Amino acid sequence: MEIAYDEIEDILFIRFNNQPILRDISYGWHVNVGMTKSGIGQITILEAKSQDCLPIHPQIAQIEQVQVV
């Protein structure tokens, strides 16, 4: 997993694996999800600070496992 933030462009990039992206899905203007063969490969959040996605507080954030049906 890799998390990168571009301060100049205000883009938060979260990569879960290095598999090739097969399809991109946009969730509104600010969130793009890159899908791989095995599921989500990356998430890109545009205007991350203005969308209150930064700063990330790992001690507060809860990660839920999503079951694919």
Secondary structure, 3 states (H helix, E strand, C coil): CEEEEECCCCEEEEECCCCCCCEEEEECCCEEEEEECCEEEEEEEECCCCCCCCCCCCCCCCCCCCCCC
